[in-house]
Amino acid sequence: MGNPIDGGPEILPEKYLDINGLPMNPAARDYPSEFIETGISAIDGLNTLVRGQKLPIFSGSGLPHANLAAQIARQARVLGTDSPFAVVFAAVGITFEESEYFVQEFKRTGAIDRTVLFTNLANDPAVERIATPRMALTAAEYLAFEKGMHVLVIITDITNYAEALREISAARKEVPGRRGYPGYLYTDFATMYERAGRRIGHEGSITMIPILTMPEDDITHPIPDLTGYITEGQIILSRDLYLKNVLPPIDVSSSLSRLKDKGIGEGKTREDHAGTMNQLFAAYSAGKDARELMTILGEAALSDVDKLYAKFAEAFEEEYIGQGQSTSRTIEETLTIGWKLLSILPRSELKRIKVEYIDKYLPKE
């Protein structure tokens, strides 16, 4: 409830604010358009995060979403600006072990110096879970719109928040909606998510990455379903990739950033970004189809080009997606790896990239 839990001194507040806040007025919103480099190729290269965006991570039980959240908090930066960049981290209903992981990880990498942590553990009261994300967003609004900072808000786990909401709703004898969650779950989510964004006339911004674990890996469950309606895309973690030891196990085919086109291109990332992104998506999709065909009919049934696509899909998962949890890549490095992988395919297959960019960036050997 705003009391220090790290043994530090009592906080002397500069200002008191209502934590419930208000969703940002649509007329006051500035359009998100600036690229945020997370250092993770599967996000930067294919599902780009833009300053002021709400991009949730949909995970499953046991998948390494905590590691991904810590990696983004550690590595994220806004390109082309010297404005201070802060991280507001809200831990909602997580275990002591997870909480300790985040704190130690932030301390180890020095990210703790620019991080505000709000922690609600699994054994804390459910009513505090309702307040935790709102306290975090209030701190973020203060830093962004009064102190001019770029703020990245990471909330984990939204599923625990919704469970607490259901518990309190049942105790108040309210009429339940889908799967026992209150009928106002969508509205409640919107009052939180819509506090993120850029505001006209303000230098600062709030970019939000809510993390939620999908019960039974069900993307149609009310929590991921409603979150997907309100936010601008989603990053989905794949259990299949995790079992192959591809880390971070981001399923790029199912993931989506609805604002990625606004944050890439000349002057933001690089002129060839949009073309290579589309080509990598198409080639990976064709490669997965070729692998499935190979499983059913055998390698002999594949054409030479199909075999190259299957080889591309394997290399793409190992090198591009599976960069590990301690590697940070610049957007230049991500694009270079993309071109290196595209060189596996015949030049005639690169139909989604302008010829001048192929001549300029495709490795010659």
C-alpha positions, -999 to +999 in steps of 0.1 A: +000+000+000+028+024-008+050+013+021+087+003+013+092-035+014+130-034+008+139-020+042+143+015+029+133+047+046+097+060+045+087+077+013+083+115+015+058+122-013+060+152-035+024+148-046-007+128-037-028+114-067-060+094-071-048+059-082-080+053-102-070+079-127-089+083-160-084+067-194-067+091-218-091+114-238-089+101-274-088+138-286-057+144-265-038+113-278-008+117-300-003+089-326+024+064-316+052+065-342+086+061-326+104+028-326+114+012-292+143-012-294+138-041-270+170-059-282+148-090-290+148-098-328+114-115-328+099-083-315+121-056-331+123-072-365+088-087-369+064-073-343+078-039-336+070-021-303+062+016-308+063+043-281+029+048-266+017+013-276-001-014-255+014-047-265+005-076-242+024-109-239+002-140-239+019-168-221+011-202-207+017-218-174+054-227-170+066-207-200+094-182-194+074-149-196+091-136-164+125-140-181+112-122-212+097-093-191+130-089-172+149-089-206+127-062-221+129-041-189+167-044-189+173-038-226+145-014-239+155+020-252+140+047-274+162+053-305+170+088-315+162+106-283+181+115-251+150+117-230+152+097-197+137+062-199+121+047-168+105+013-161+075+009-138+071-028-129+039-041-112+040-076-099+004-088-093-002-119-072+032-136-081+052-160-059+080-149-037+104-168-059+093-148-090+094-115-071+130-123-059+140-132-095+129-098-108+146-078-080+179-097-083+178-095-121+173-057-120+200-053-094+225-075-113+221-056-145+218-021-130+182-017-143+170-012-107+183+024-109+156+034-134+129+011-121+099+016-098+087-017-084+052-024-070+050-059-056+019-078-045+027-114-036+004-144-039-002-145-001-012-108+000-048-098+002-068-100-031-081-064-026-045-052-029-042-070-063-069-046-076-049-016-065-013-027-076-016-020-114-034+013-107-007+024-084+019+015-110+000+034-137-004+065-115+034+065-109+039+061-147+016+090-155+035+112-130+069+103-145+056+106-181+034+137-181+049+157-153+085+147-155+087+142-193+101+107-192+095+078-215+080+051-193+077+014-200+050-002-177+052-040-173+023-057-154+026-094-145+002-112-142-031-098-154-047-133-149-041-130-112-057-095-113-088-109-130-090-138-105-090-113-076-117-092-094-138-124-097-133-132-060-143-097-049-173-097-073-185-130-059-182-117-024-203-087-033-229-111-048-227-094-082-242-112-112-215-133-128-207-131-166-186-154-187-168-182-167-178-165-135-159-132-142-179-100-136-198-086-165-177-054-163-144-072-168-139-056-203-147-021-189-123-027-160-095-038-182-101-007-205-098+017-175-063+004-170-050-003-205-063+030-219-042+050-195-012+042-217-002+063-247+012+096-258-004+129-250-004+159-273+018+187-259+038+164-236+072+150-242+068+119-221+048+087-229+036+055-214+042+022-233+025-008-217+034-045-218+008-064-197+017-101-193-010-127-188-010-165-185-038-181-206-056-207-185-050-241-202-033-222-231-068-211-243-065-179-263-104-177-263-105-175-225-122-142-214-089-127-201-067-129-233-099-125-255-109-091-239-073-079-236-068-085-274-098-063-282-084-033-262-047-035-269-028-030-302-017-066-309-001-094-288+031-113-284+023-151-280+047-175-265+048-210-280+050-242-259+063-261-290+093-237-294+100-238-257+102-277-258+127-273-287+147-250-263+142-219-285+144-190-261+126-166-260+099-189-275+080-162-294+055-176-319+060-150-346+033-164-369+005-159-343+019-127-328+009-093-341+018-057-335-009-035-351+013-004-350+045-020-364+042-002-398+042+032-380+075+026-362+097+013-390+113+025-422+138+051-432+147+076-404+132+052-377+149+019-382+162+013-418+147+016-453+147-022-459+129-031-427+093-034-440+103-055-470+125-079-450+098-083-424+072-093-449+097-116-467+107-133-434+071-139-424+063-154-459+094-176-459+089-189-424+053-198-432+064-216-464+092-233-444+068-246-417+045-260-445+074-277-461+085-293-428+050-306-422+049-321-458+083-337-451+069-353-420+039-368-438+054-377-472+091-379-466+120-357-478+119-372-513+085-357-520+098-321-516+111-300-545+146-285-541+131-251-533+108-267-506+139-282-491+155-248-489+124-234-473+125-262-447+162-255-440+153-217-437+126-224-411+150-244-389+177-218-392+152-190-385+140-206-353+176-213-341+193-180-350+166-153-354+140-162-327+163-183-304+188-155-295+188-165-258+178-146-227+210-126-222+217-114-257+207-078-267+207-071-304+205-037-321+180-033-349+210-032-374+221-067-361+186-080-363+182-069-399+217-083-408+207-117-394+174-115-414+193-109-447+218-137-439+189-161-434+172-149-466+204-157-485+195-194-480+167-190-505+171-184-543+171-147-552+140-153-574+120-162-542+126-128-527+094-112-542+084-089-513+116-068-512+125-040-537+153-050-561+175-021-550+174-033-514+183-068-524+213-055-544+224-033-514+219-057-485+218-093-496+251-110-487+271-115-519+286-149-511 
